Amino acid sequence: MSSSKQPSKQQHSGLAARPVEEATTDAMPAHLIQEPLGVGVAPVRHEEDRFTVVALGGSAGSLEAFKQFFQHLPSHTGLAYVVVTHLSPTQEGEMAQVMQHFTTMPVMEAKDGMRVRPNHVYVIPSNHDLSLLHGILYLLKPTQAPGRRLPIDFFLQSLAKDVRERAVCIIFSGMGSDGSLGLKLVMENFGMVMVQDPETAAYDSMPRAAMATEFVDFVLAPEMMPAKLLDYVERPLLGRPPRLSENRDDANSKPAHALQKIFLLIRSQTGHDFSYYKRNTVFRRIERRMNAHQIKEFTHYVRYLQENPHEVEQLFRELLIGVTKFFRDHEAFEHLKTHLRPVLQRKETDSTIRVWAPGCSTGEEAYSLAMLLLECLDAVDPSRYLKIQIFATDISAESIDFARTGLYPENIVADVSPERLERFFQKVDGHYQIRKEVRDLVVFALHNINKDAPFTKLDLLCCRNLLIYLSGELQKNLLPVFHYALNPNSILFLGPSENITGFQDLFQPLDVKWKISRRTETAASLPRLANFPFSLSSHPMALPVPPVLVPASSSARRDGGPFASLIQKELLRTYAPPAVVINSKGEILYVNGRTGKYLEPAPGLSGMNLFEMAREELNFEISGAVFRATQSREDVVVDNVRVRTDTGQQVLRLSVRHLGETDNLAGLLLVVFEDQPTPRRLRLGKQSASLEQRNDVASALEKELQYTKHRLQTTIEEMESSLEELKSTNEELQSANEELQSTNEEAMTNKEEMQSLNEELLTLNMQYMARTEELTQSANDMKNLLDATEIAIIFLDNDMLVKRFTPPVSRIVNLMPSDVGRPLMHFASNLRYEHLVRDVQQVLSRLTRQEANIQAVNGQWYTMRILPYRTLDNYISGAVITFTEITSLKQMEKQLQESARFAASIHEAVREPQLTLDKQLRVLTASRSFAEAFREQASELPGKPLVSLNGGAWDKPALRHQLHQLLDPESDQMEFNDLTLDMALPEVGRRQVVLYGRRLLHLEQPTNQVLLGVKSIAEDTTP
């Protein structure tokens, strides 16, 4: 049976694992695996030493959680506490001092060789790894770099193996995933796991990584943990449910019957049969779940399973709980590499290396084999091309899906060397993912090892730490199948606690310690293979040997109930003589009457088997009759069968009848012993040893010999028939395998296409995300732009419905956020303007802009612009109304007008003729006295060039030069005085004019204007 652990449904990353042996030492340092009291003898634990050890693991932000935990914990609990945290090398002894403030229990820093005592708290020292062996703490120098150390996992692995079910693991706040591997070992050894509620953790990475494993009993806040911890520790002592050996007479709590019902519920919901699992392990798993729910009776737990299907799934996962990791037992993989090289050297170029890893769980071991094979190929001959094909199977669909992705947490650095990380992994979002070229070597598939047909023609079969959880009967069936699946001289790789005892003829040990064996040339016997229930076989398997020749252990009897009633009714209806009911293997299921005259217990460790218990004189006749009845499917009667009894010889009739009238009795046989009248001389044995008697004996022996020959011939024919059927089945399986391989190739092609399409979609998605970010940024920029300008804007659609607006609009039109989608004409405005709707309609119909200066009722002025709303593809999709406040401009305009009028009045009041000129020397203003003095129309002067006045009389180079000097911003000249010009003025005559000029300033800044004044006008006396 394959086994697995499923990934967490609460958090998508969690690790799955398949069952691992309960007493391995792979996680312990080599120098700590020792026998202090002699070879193979462990220290004796006294009853007072059997207390619970609580491991508290935490990292960043865990100090507050420790404080809450210990402050709510009584001082005398009878438990020992070991605090394991991530400490910097400089924190010498500080942690223990800090923890002492939280509790009245003695808190001390762990020392090398210190024995753990109850009601004490031990704190891991900085820059050390901590382990526990036989109740004693040992310190080790870390072998990993500071960034890769996992001190919590390291301690939990040794804790689980040392105190087993008395181990409690509590994971507090922290970063990373330290502790998620060790807690599975605690659960594997029937301990309890508690995790801080992530909502209460300062850093929730460690709690969430622990919860992702799905093997957490309680998720609580730190202050609630002590009460639950003490309740859990006390409960197993008071209410542990009975095991198989307890309360056998209590009809209301029969564990054996309840266990069968639990198996039935699991099989009904998951489709997997756990009846082949070792009972002791199964019971301990069930007890753990019962303790977690405070259920004392097995029958109550069966009821709980019926009412809670989720608990069935949880129990199913816990039955498969285990720990798996990359290159588990590094030394074992190094030895495997040594034995694999000859296998690879014998392979022909362009051939395929076929590997099968049943019970692959989350794929760590399958990928480890792939990496190992790639390294072996490089060492053997890099130029030779050998295709690698690894079949990794499991019964858990979730584990298979997890394994296919090949994405693992960062804590695998403790098991994978930096060279392998660089070559076979790539970093993805804080995780390590198997590279695609390695993932392509492994084919993951759902497969149940105890019923599905095996993969064949294998060069390596790796089945580690799975067989130890299966019953001995199933193990005996699986090993011949493994032999059948392997090529000659191929490798079988088992776990350190598994062996091939009883099958030394099929496998030759290569490494006894690490259980590496070579498949021998011996062909597997047909009876061994025929016992395995291949579900893909379309041919019913014939009995490999007659039932009389197959020694079988006694199966469970069908005592009481409807079965006995049916048997008794059948006997009363047909027979009264002594009789027994047997199956095809001769196992006695029911006895009627006194059969001691014909049967007697067989010597040695024997079960209730008819062929073993029959008296010597009856053995031949009973086995022959049962065989004929089985083969012919008809009832058989043998007369004149003699048996020696205490009163002498007895003649009897032996009958074998099929019981097939009801489904419950189908396949069973009724063997009846019916005494016949026996001559007195024969019964007393008084006849002489005459020639006739000797002839009878010889005749009987000859008859038995002939019968034996017939049986032998029949057996040979059946064996040949079975061989032919097995060959036919093998051909069908090979054909099916080829079809599956073809389908797999098509699937791989589709996978490549899908992956290519997925990459394109990812690229497109990244483009969309980039575009979305750009649009979001643009929208943010636009919003901030509109908010910064404080311009009131209304966006309308073609139906004049409000699409959106900026907040300043509310000062002009009474709009609220809920008014989006309503027509504009439904709202009143604060404008002294009645044609807003008309203007919008004109813009939408004529596609021209409208602009107007409008005053609001509160006196503010706005410039209203109405423009068509054009999309990027030049499509008109409504209108945009903007209101720009110009109140200050209006006020300034008014002030300027007043200033202009004031300046004009000053011009009028000044008697001297004056002009104000702009940068182009055009007249801006002119005084009335200037117009009168030079005979010009005062109203016509503004805007005229200076050089055109009086018929061009003012076009003097000296005057232009002086004026340009005043207008030049780089010039320092601010004025000129007494510039005398001789001018010929129409209607006036020749005159001598004295001029002055001033640069006009505003707030000490040039205005690009000049003032030109006439100081005096006199007649020109020049001849």
WOPE-V430462 format. One record per helix or strand of 2 or more residues. SS is the DSSP state (~ for helix, > for strand). FROM is the first residue (numbers start at 1). LEN is the number of residues. Records with the same first field share a line. If there is no record, write none. Layout:
SS->FROM-LEN ; FROM-LEN
This chain:
~->30-3 ; 47-3 ; 63-9 ; 94-7 ; 146-3 ; 151-16 ; 182-7 ; 198-3 ; 205-8 ; 222-18 ; 255-16 ; 279-14 ; 298-10 ; 309-11 ; 330-17 ; 364-18 ; 397-9 ; 410-5 ; 418-7 ; 436-4 ; 467-3 ; 472-14 ; 526-5 ; 547-3 ; 561-14 ; 610-4 ; 616-17 ; 663-3 ; 680-5 ; 691-99 ; 807-5 ; 817-3 ; 824-3 ; 836-11 ; 887-23 ; 928-6 ; 938-4 ; 946-7 ; 957-11
>->53-6 ; 80-6 ; 106-4 ; 114-2 ; 120-4 ; 129-5 ; 136-5 ; 167-5 ; 192-5 ; 218-3 ; 352-7 ; 387-8 ; 407-2 ; 425-4 ; 431-4 ; 442-5 ; 458-6 ; 486-9 ; 507-5 ; 516-4 ; 578-5 ; 587-6 ; 636-10 ; 648-12 ; 668-8 ; 792-5 ; 801-5 ; 850-7 ; 861-10 ; 876-10 ; 914-4 ; 922-5 ; 975-11 ; 989-14 ; 1005-15
